[in-house]
Each structure stands twice: as structure tokens, then as C-alpha cells.
């Protein structure tokens, strides 16, 4: 019987076949399967077998060090993570090295950004080989700072573009992914908090300053991701960047018009895009006729300035519709009323358009008892096959709005697909999670294309 090797609760290991020279692992005999941090996972065929391409940031909180890996897919499994969520994961088999020991292990691939370790060594990988002393750490040694620097921190040669992400929250999934995707493609990425920017208007020397007096200069491109409450200031900033000849992935004029629901619907109709029958009013005198105009109840009432499902009410009866409309009007709010597409069953489609192409699509389904399918309101996302008509509508809508990046929401009705709205700062988390597509990467490619 072979002697078991004593290890601590944390150890450094390597994956020679994946080209990972050093990665710190949490040793957890409570977990059955080992797990490795992986992003941008894609399947492809090699020699008649299904393989995976994926990227690894081997060092915690360092998205600049990236290793591109390939491995054969051996299984897909539902795994319950330590925080109780269940997730379907790809499984690979590969050699692991701990100290002087090398053997083959099965590893599941998952995004471990929210975990403390890039690698988790489960009990299946330890059986018959290792024994754990939870009070000890790095029993098999650890790499020196110099060797880690050599592996992961060598300065890349300067190439690529200087790109600013103009947004409010650096921790938001979409913003993290865009920064990560830009860095992976060799660009210098900067997160620019809209609130910390201020500008100098001058005919001879216009400038944009950042917190602490730093002058923002030499930017090649910016990606505006402006939250609705910051529309006015965010678009003013975007215009200032454009005046400095910086390429904006979505320009200020396009974002401004996309935030005006009524104007954007008028623009879309002028470009031959079908929408649900919609009424617009400000005066409470003709509520009755307004309700009739869109085919009676049930109907949807929307605040003109609302977004992300806020300020959207389903009025199921005429009485309810009158009450809601009059309540909104008493606040002097501009409102849209819209026919309710009952046959859609609380489902809609989100098509993600980048640079005139539909790069991903998902179906969103409202939570039970809810009619809005927005993901952050409890809606669920799933992959969906969209028709060529639906793709054409999405591309036409993004073009009509002059948006390089757009989330186009479409509803399936008995009259055919109808456009609900066009979003100029669509979120990535739901759609990347559902489709496993690198949409952030597509956004960066659209910027590169502009500079070719």
C-alpha cells in the first residue's frame, strides 16, 4: 500500500497539460469534485471528439494574467456549489502536479471570481493519495515571488488601444467583463466613473478631467454604459469625448434618443418596424378613448422615463387602467399605454446586436405572477432559436437608432414579431450566462474594426 502524502488546507499545484505553471488550491475534503476557475468556455470538435477552449486567470484578483487552455470534454454534470446553487458544468480530465506527485484528476470548470481560490481540490482527487491536516498550509512548498512574477507578471509589450469604460459601478458583471475582454485582446482598459469626470469647454483647448485633477488624454475609444439616472451628464461627457475625436462605441445622440421611449418608437415606426399598438397622452380628460385606442383592457401602462421594468404596470380591467392612468397623470408624468400581448405568456426575446449583427439571443420568461420578463425581476433566461424575421427586426431597429451596441426586445404575437424597446446599455450577465457567448469580446472587436 502506498504511503499517503500529508498536505495542508491550501497548496500550490500545477496543470502541465493545460500550461498552468502554478495555481493556489483550496483543499476541501467536503467537496466531492475538484473545480477550476474558467471563463469564455467554448466547445469545438477535434479528431471527432468534443473539446473545450477556455481561459484561466490563475491569480486571484488579477484579470491581466490569462492562460488559454484546451481539453477534451468528458462529461457534463449538475454540481451543487458551496453557496447552495446548482449549476451545470463541463468536466475535463487532466494531470495535476502537487510537489513531486503527478496524477490524473477530473475537474469541473466554473467561474470562481466570487470565490477565494481559483482552484478547489475535492476528495475524489485525494482518495488513496493524500491526507489533509487542516491546520497546516503549503506542506509541499510554494513558488517564490520571483517565479510567480516570471510566470504571470511580465510586462506585455505595449500594443492595442487605450479604451475607457464610462460607467458608474466597476463591480457590475457587465463592466468587469468588458474590462476583462479588452485586456484579453491586448488593450489598455480604464474604468472611468462618470461621477468623477468633469470637463473644460474651450474653443482652443477642450479637456476632460478626472478626480484629483488628472487630464484624460490619448484615449482611442470609449464605451459608454450610462445608467438612466445619469443620462444627461453621461451623454454630455460622451459628447465631449467625441469632440476630442475619441471613438464612442455608442454615440451620445444615439443614447439620448434611445432613452426617450416615445421618440424611439416614432423613429422605429418611421423605419418600418412593427410595435404593439401604443397610445401617448398627458391630459386626463380622454382616458376612456385612450384605453379604447389600444384595444381595451388588459393593457400596459408605462412611465415614459422608466427602464428595467420600473414604472411599468399591467392593468387587467378597464377600472384598473383608469385608476393607474389617472394616478400617473396626477404626478404630471408623461405616459404610454400599450396593448397587452396575452399570447406571449410572459415571455419575450432579447436579441443582442453588435455592429449590425445579432451576436446572441435569449428568451426571457417572467417569474410566476409577474408579467415583466426582466432578469433582475426574477425572470429566467434560456437559449432560443430566433427566426430570420426576428433577426432582421433587431438589426433594423439598432440601425434606425444608430446604435452599434443594442439590446433589442421583441415579443412574439399572433400578428408576428413586435418590437418592445431598444436598450443602449444592455446587461451582459443574463445573456452571456444563458448562451455562453463572449459578447464583451464582440464589443471590443467592434472597436478594433473601427480602427482597421
Secondary structure, 3 states (H helix, E strand, C coil): CCCCEEECCEEEEEEHHHCEEEEEEEECCCCCCEEEECEEEEEEEECCEEEEEEEECCCCCCCCCCEEEEEEEEEEEEEECCCCCEEEEEEEEEEEEECCEEEEEEEEEECCCCCCCCEEECHHHHCCCEEECCCCCCCCCCCCHHHHHHHHHCCCCCCCCEEEEEECCCCCHHHHHHHHHHHHCCCEEEEEEHHHEEEECCCCCCEEEECCCEECCCCCEEEECCCHHHHHHHHHHHHHHHHCCCEECCCHHHHHHHHCHHHHHHHHHHCCCCECCEEEECCHHHHHHHHHHCCCCCEEEEECCCCCCCCEEEECCHHHHHHHHHHHHHCCCCEEEEECCHHHCCEEEEEEEECCEEEEEEEEECCCCCCCCCHHHCCEEEECCCCHHHHHHHHHHHHHCCCCEEEEEEEEECCEEEEEEEECCCCCHHHHHHHCCCHHHHHHHHHHHHHC
